[in-house]
Amino acid sequence: MAKLKFGLVGGGYGAFIGQVHRMAAELDGLAELVCGVFSSEPERSQQAGTELYHLPSARAYPTTSAMFAAEQQLLDHERMDFVIIATPNHMHYPIACEALRSGFHVMCDKPATHSLAEALALQEQIQQSDRIFGLTHNYTGYAMVREARELVRSGALGVVRRVNCEYLQGWLAQAEDDNKQAQWRTDPQRAGAAGCFGDIGSHAENLVSFVTDLEIEQLCADLTTFVDGRALDDDGNVLLRLQGGAKGVISASQIALGKENDLRLQVFGTKASLEWQQADANSLTVRSADKPLAVHRSGWAGTTSQAIAATRIPAGHPEGYIEAFAQLYRDFCLTLLGNDSAALFPTIADGVRGMRFIERVVASSKAGGQWLSFVE
């Protein structure tokens, strides 16, 4: 089977997530990088393409317009099939629209766009095209997160009453200074309406939705900017009223000094509860009222079909961040290849909901923590 071919936008010198996207997309042998635009500066784009990604200079393009135009002219077996967008948030929408109009599928880093209005406009354009759009909320690719999702859907937890999701980091506890990754994430012009909650709070919302399948009906938010001079939030807490009467709490911080990437989800039902944390991503703890505590492990017999499908190696060989990321790409690529029976990756629907979450959280906090309906 021939590999799919992809282009990458972003991922140049000093970037973090672009190389992660490339590794994840190529991990299962379904796709390969063939071209890209790696910087907004044409010379640096070509240099990064040849030095970091070992591409021929002719396919390290100066701009996205040049890339899409040139790739359209290539033969089917040469040109890219889809593009990965791994840029700051404000560039997601224009690049995605340009790619769709040029006839290419899109895999985009989260959040989907810079604003809810852009997300809705992008959704309309996707619906009018025959192209596939994916969004890399990568934590949904972990085997034990998919196990948790299937347990909730099977009724093993009973009726969900409470959901807690906590995502704590400490890397922005001090001023940005010369940190390239920090600078754009704290800049409203590039990041959007929220800082911490746009960057990692959006992941928490997506994880809650993915596992529980419960819609947010109302929310109440308290965002804080602790670092002097910073324009966007770096910490916050959100109370949720969920479909069916369940309640939830999302806490996110990037000033929790000493925390690395501490993501944790807890779901409490009438029969049982579950807990997952990225620090021990291969384990899912299930607690029941009338049974011994159980720890589900990726790679062990008895896990659900979705967990098995997201497990590559035997138990005891830890699979982590790159593999979870790669699971989304595997599902995305299989969909492009026409084998979508088990595909499970975030789409523009997740992107629209995520942007609505960000904007409603910001609005609630600005209103002094007022309870707001999720959909106006």
N, C-alpha and C positions, 0 to 999 in steps of 0.2 A: 504494500500500500504506500503510495507516494505521500510524503509529508506535506502538510499545509505550510504556507509561507507567510511570515508576518513582518511588518515594519514596526518600528518603535519610535515614538515621539517622546523625548525626554531621556533621562538616564545618562546625561553627560558627566563631565568632571564635577565631583563634589556632590553628586546626587546619591540618594539611598535606594529609592524604590524601583528605579528603572532596571537595575541589574537583577533585582529580585523577580520582577516580571519576566525578564528574559530566561532566567534559570527555571522558573516555574513552568513557563510555556513550553520549554524544551525537554523537561524532565522525563516525560513518558514517551518521547520519540514520535509524537504526533505532529510537531511543528518545528520550524527552524527560522531564525532571524535572517532576513535577506537584505534589509535596507532600513533606513531611519533618518530622523532629524534629531540630533542629540544636543542642540543648543540653539538659542535664538540668534547667536552670532555665527554666520555661515562658515567662517574659517574654523572655529572651534567645533562646529558640528562635524565637519569633514575629518578633523584631527581625532575627535573622539570615536567616530565610526571606524577609522582605520586602526587606531591604537588600542581602544578599549574593547571593540567588538570584532576586529579583524575582518572588516568588510572591504570590498574593493572601493576605491575612492569615488567611483562613479555612482555608487548607491548610498553614499553618505551625503544626503541632500542638504542644500542650504535652507530650504523652507518647506513647509508642508504642501504648499501649492505646487512647488516644483516636483515634490515626491509623487503626489497623486497624479499629476499630469504625465510624468514619465512612466510610472508603473502601469497606467492605463494602456500605454502603447506597447508594452511587452507581450510576448506570447504567454498563453495560459500557463505553461509549465515553468515560466520564469517569474512572473509578477506575483506580488504579495496577494494573499487571500483576505487578510484582516490586518488592522492596525491596532497597536496598543498605545493608549494615551496615558503617559506617566508624568504629567506636567503639574505645576501649581493649578489650583482649582479654577481660576478665572479663564484658563485656556481650554478646559474640557469641552464646553459647549461649541465654540467656533470650530475646533478641530473635528469633533464628532460629526457636526453637520456637514463639514467639507468632505469628510470621509464617506458618509452615507450618500451624498450627492454624486460622489465619484465612483460609487458602486462597490465600496469595500465594507466588510463587516467590522465591528468595533468592540474592543474590550477596553474598558475605561477604569482608571483608578477611582476610588471613592473620595468625596461625595460626587455624585453624578455631574453637578454643575455648580456655578457660583451663586445661583439663586433659585427659588422655587419657580419663578416665571420662566427661567431658562429650562428647567427640568420639564415643565409642562410643554413648552415649545418643542423640546427634543423628543418627548414622547410622541407628539403628533407627527413629527417628521419620520420617526422610526415606523410608526403605524402605516404611513404612506409609502414606505419603501419595502423592498423584499429582503432587507438585510437584517442580520442578527446583532443585537447589542447586549453585551454582558458587563457586569460591574463587579469589581474585585473586593467585595466584603469577605476577605479571605478566611476569617475565623469560622465561617460556615462550612469550610472544607475539611475540618478535623473530623476524624472518624467518630470520636466520642460525642461531638456536638451533634452529628447526624444520628447517633444512637439515642441521644436525649430527645431529639425531635420525634423519632419514631416511638419512643416510650410514651411521650405525651399524647401523640395521636392514637396510640393503641388503647388509651384509657388506663394504663398502668398506674398513673398518678391520681386517677379520679378526676374530679373537677378542680381546675387550678384556682387557687385562692390568692396566692402572693408570688411575686417575682422580684428578685433582687439582682441587679447587674452592676458590678463595680469595676471601673477601669482606671487604675491609678498609675501615673508615671511621675518621675521627679526631674526630668531633663530640662524643664523650663523654669526651675525654681529660681534661677538668676536671670539677669538681663540677657538679651539676645547677643549683644556684642557682634562678633564676626561669624556667628554660626549661621551658615546659609540656609539650613533646613528650618531653623527657628525663625529667621527673618521673614520668610514668605508666609509661614503659618500664623504669624502674629500681625500680618498686614491686611487690613480689611479689603484693600483693592485687589489682592491676589487670593486671599483665603475665603472671603465672604463675610457673612454677618456674625459668625461665631469663630472663636479660636479653638479652645479645648473641646468644646462640644461639636464643632464642625469636624475636627480631626479625629478624636477618639470617642466622643459621646455618640457620634453617628454609628460607629461600630457597635456600641452597646445596644442602641435602639434596634439595629438590624439583627443582632443576636437574639434579643428578646422576641422579636417578631418571628424569626426563623424557627426557633424552638417551640414557642407556644402557639403560634398562629392566631394570637389574640390581637384585635385591633385596639389602638389607643382611642378612647373616647374623650378624655379630658386630661390636662396636665397642668402642673403648677411648678414653676422653676425659680431657682435662686442661683444666679451666676455671679461670680466674683472675679475681679482682676486684682491680684495681690501684688504683682510686680509693678513698681512705679513707672509711669510713662508708657505702659503697654496699652494698646488700643482695643484689644479683644480679651475675652474671658480666658482665664487660665485654671479655673476651678468651678465646680457647680454640682448641684443636686436637683433632681427632678422627681416629683411625685406623679404617679400615673394612676388613672382610673381606666381599667381595661374592660373590654367586652365581657359580658357575663357576670360582672360584679367583682372581678379580680382586681387587686391593687398591686402597684409596683413602685419600685424605687430605682432610679439610675443615678449613680454617682460617678463623676469623672473628674480627674485632676491631672495637671501636668506640673504641679508645684509640690507634690507629695514626696518630699526629699527622701532619697534612698530607695524609692520604688523604681523598678526597672520597666516592666511591661505587665503589670499585675492585673490581668483580666479574669474576672470570676463571675459565674452565673449560678443562681440558685432558683429553683422552681418548687413551690410547695402546693401540693394538692390535698384532696380529702382522703386519699389512700396512701400516698407516699410522697417523698420529695427527692429531688436530685440536685447534685452539685458538681460543677466542672470548673477547673481553673487551668489557664494556659501553662502555668508553671509545672503542672503534671498532666499534660494534654492527653496522654494515653489512658487516663483513668476517668471513670464516671462513677461517683458515689451515689447509691440509691438507698434511702432509708424508708422503711415501712413501719406501720403501726404494729403489725403482728408477725414480722419476719426478721431474721437477723440482717444486720447491715450487709449490703452487697456492693462489691466494687467491680464494675464492668471494665474490662481491659481490651484495648484494640488488639486484634489478632487472635483472640480466644474464641473457642466454639460457643455458640449460643447467642452471639450478638446479632443484631438485626441486619437485614439485607443491605440497607443503606450504609451501615458501618462497615460491613464486609467489603462493599464496593469501593470504599474510601481507604482501605488498608492494603498496602503493597507488600509488606514483609511480615515474617512471623512475630508473635508476641515476644517481648523482651528486647526487640531492636527498635528503639524509640524513633517515631516519626514526628516531625515538628513543623515549624513555620513554613518552610519551603514546600514541604509535601502537601500541607493544607492549601497553600496558594495554588500548587500544581493541580489539585483536585478540581478546582474551578476551571482551570484551563483544559483539563482532560474532558470534563463535561461539555465545555464550550466547543472544543474541537470535534468531539464526537457528534455534536449537534450539526456543525457545519458539514460533516461527512455523511450526514443522513442517518446516524445511529443515535437517536435521542431518547431511547426508551427509558434510560436511567439518568438522563441529564438533570442536574440540580444546581443551577448557578443563579446568582442574583441578576435581575433584569432592570429595565427602566422603571418598572412598577416599584421596585425597591428604591430606586433612585429618587422617584417623585415623593414617595413616603418619607424617605430620609431627609430630603430638603424641606418638606413640610414640618417635620419634627424640629429641625434646626431653627427654622423661622418662628415657629410657635413657642419654642423654648426661649428664644431671645425676646419675643414680644411679652411673654408672661413675666420674665425677670424684669424687664423695663417697666412693667406695670406694677412692680412691687410684690411679685409673687402671686399675682391674681390667677385663679383657675380659669383656663380657657378651653373652649371646645377645640378638638384636634382639627376638625374640618369646619371652616367658617360657614 
